[in-house]
């Protein structure tokens, strides 16, 4: 091998090495960019997950509060129905009692139960009641 061939081989190897280094730099740069995007997406997902967890905790607290209010309202309704004599001492299910009262009213009038009708003063001298109130008498 003469010097000229050796120089061509060295130049060829240098060109390939330079090309490989550039490709490697592009690949590493692209990898870093994708890694940064992935880290950003992961951080956004973590933040969203934390918000969702907080929202879920708030929802659970609200559901517990509503269950407690519902239980207390049922107790108050049972008490009021007992005071009116519409609920036996043994029967403490205000929903069933209210449903039965509404059914009896509907059967008496021969139509569907009146719920959310607003003013009821036009029927047989009943006092006017606000919208959403069910007549128990």
C-alpha positions as a Python dict, from the first residue, in 0.01 Angstrom:
ca = {
    (1, 'X'): (0, 0, 0),
    (2, 'X'): (130, 335, -92),
    (3, 'X'): (88, 661, 93),
    (4, 'X'): (-189, 786, -135),
    (5, 'X'): (-407, 481, -64),
    (6, 'X'): (-342, 512, 306),
    (7, 'X'): (-446, 879, 297),
    (8, 'X'): (-765, 792, 101),
    (9, 'X'): (-846, 519, 351),
    (10, 'X'): (-785, 758, 641),
    (11, 'X'): (-999, 1028, 473),
    (12, 'X'): (-1275, 774, 406),
    (13, 'X'): (-1264, 654, 766),
    (14, 'X'): (-1263, 1014, 891),
    (15, 'X'): (-1567, 1096, 675),
    (16, 'X'): (-1751, 788, 803),
    (17, 'X'): (-1657, 869, 1161),
    (18, 'X'): (-1773, 1229, 1120),
    (19, 'X'): (-2098, 1113, 960),
    (20, 'X'): (-2153, 860, 1238),
    (21, 'X'): (-2084, 1125, 1505),
    (22, 'X'): (-2338, 1360, 1344),
    (23, 'X'): (-2598, 1084, 1326),
    (24, 'X'): (-2525, 994, 1686),
    (25, 'X'): (-2562, 1360, 1790),
    (26, 'X'): (-2894, 1384, 1603),
    (27, 'X'): (-3019, 1063, 1762),
    (28, 'X'): (-2908, 1173, 2111),
    (29, 'X'): (-3062, 1518, 2057),
    (30, 'X'): (-3390, 1362, 1938),
    (31, 'X'): (-3383, 1121, 2232),
    (32, 'X'): (-3332, 1410, 2477),
    (33, 'X'): (-3617, 1604, 2315),
    (34, 'X'): (-3850, 1303, 2337),
    (35, 'X'): (-3736, 1235, 2693),
    (36, 'X'): (-3812, 1596, 2787),
    (37, 'X'): (-4158, 1571, 2625),
    (38, 'X'): (-4222, 1245, 2808),
    (39, 'X'): (-4112, 1394, 3140),
    (40, 'X'): (-4339, 1696, 3083),
    (41, 'X'): (-4630, 1469, 2994),
    (42, 'X'): (-4558, 1255, 3300),
    (43, 'X'): (-4554, 1564, 3523),
    (44, 'X'): (-4885, 1686, 3375),
    (45, 'X'): (-5031, 1340, 3427),
    (46, 'X'): (-4908, 1339, 3788),
    (47, 'X'): (-5067, 1680, 3848),
    (48, 'X'): (-5393, 1567, 3685),
    (49, 'X'): (-5390, 1250, 3894),
    (50, 'X'): (-5339, 1451, 4211),
    (51, 'X'): (-5627, 1683, 4117),
    (52, 'X'): (-5846, 1384, 4038),
    (53, 'X'): (-5757, 1224, 4371),
    (54, 'X'): (-5841, 1548, 4552),
    (55, 'X'): (-6169, 1575, 4360),
    (56, 'X'): (-6248, 1214, 4448),
    (57, 'X'): (-6178, 1280, 4815),
    (58, 'X'): (-6406, 1585, 4803),
    (59, 'X'): (-6674, 1378, 4630),
    (60, 'X'): (-6650, 1109, 4897),
    (61, 'X'): (-6677, 1373, 5170),
    (62, 'X'): (-6979, 1524, 4994),
    (63, 'X'): (-7141, 1180, 4955),
    (64, 'X'): (-7085, 1108, 5325),
    (65, 'X'): (-7238, 1444, 5412),
    (66, 'X'): (-7537, 1381, 5187),
    (67, 'X'): (-7587, 1034, 5336),
    (68, 'X'): (-7581, 1183, 5685),
    (69, 'X'): (-7826, 1458, 5587),
    (70, 'X'): (-8048, 1199, 5417),
    (71, 'X'): (-8045, 981, 5730),
    (72, 'X'): (-8128, 1279, 5951),
    (73, 'X'): (-8399, 1396, 5715),
    (74, 'X'): (-8549, 1047, 5718),
    (75, 'X'): (-8546, 1050, 6097),
    (76, 'X'): (-8716, 1390, 6106),
    (77, 'X'): (-8970, 1279, 5846),
    (78, 'X'): (-9042, 962, 6045),
    (79, 'X'): (-9091, 1172, 6360),
    (80, 'X'): (-9325, 1417, 6184),
    (81, 'X'): (-9526, 1135, 6027),
    (82, 'X'): (-9558, 966, 6368),
    (83, 'X'): (-9676, 1295, 6518),
    (84, 'X'): (-9943, 1319, 6248),
    (85, 'X'): (-10044, 959, 6313),
    (86, 'X'): (-9958, 850, 5961),
    (87, 'X'): (-9677, 619, 6064),
    (88, 'X'): (-9697, 330, 6310),
    (89, 'X'): (-9440, 306, 6587),
    (90, 'X'): (-9318, -19, 6436),
    (91, 'X'): (-9295, 121, 6083),
    (92, 'X'): (-9007, 366, 6050),
    (93, 'X'): (-8978, 385, 5674),
    (94, 'X'): (-9079, 737, 5581),
    (95, 'X'): (-9030, 673, 5209),
    (96, 'X'): (-9286, 394, 5206),
    (97, 'X'): (-9520, 595, 5425),
    (98, 'X'): (-9495, 900, 5196),
    (99, 'X'): (-9543, 680, 4891),
    (100, 'X'): (-9852, 517, 5043),
    (101, 'X'): (-9996, 858, 5137),
    (102, 'X'): (-9945, 981, 4781),
    (103, 'X'): (-10104, 666, 4640),
    (104, 'X'): (-10406, 708, 4867),
    (105, 'X'): (-10440, 1071, 4757),
    (106, 'X'): (-10419, 968, 4393),
    (107, 'X'): (-10676, 692, 4440),
    (108, 'X'): (-10909, 932, 4620),
    (109, 'X'): (-10891, 1184, 4336),
    (110, 'X'): (-10870, 917, 4068),
    (111, 'X'): (-10555, 1051, 3906),
    (112, 'X'): (-10175, 1049, 3936),
    (113, 'X'): (-10013, 1194, 4251),
    (114, 'X'): (-9959, 1572, 4239),
    (115, 'X'): (-9592, 1651, 4280),
    (116, 'X'): (-9429, 1985, 4191),
    (117, 'X'): (-9763, 2137, 4093),
    (118, 'X'): (-9707, 2474, 4258),
    (119, 'X'): (-10027, 2642, 4383),
    (120, 'X'): (-10302, 2404, 4497),
    (121, 'X'): (-10550, 2663, 4627),
    (122, 'X'): (-10793, 2593, 4345),
    (123, 'X'): (-10864, 2242, 4481),
    (124, 'X'): (-11127, 2207, 4756),
    (125, 'X'): (-11014, 2497, 4973),
    (126, 'X'): (-10659, 2374, 5034),
    (127, 'X'): (-10414, 2640, 5142),
    (128, 'X'): (-10164, 2759, 4883),
    (129, 'X'): (-9831, 2573, 4907),
    (130, 'X'): (-9496, 2651, 4752),
    (131, 'X'): (-9384, 2458, 4444),
    (132, 'X'): (-9247, 2112, 4518),
    (133, 'X'): (-9449, 2061, 4840),
    (134, 'X'): (-9659, 1746, 4861),
    (135, 'X'): (-9994, 1773, 5038),
    (136, 'X'): (-10009, 1526, 5327),
    (137, 'X'): (-10366, 1595, 5429),
}
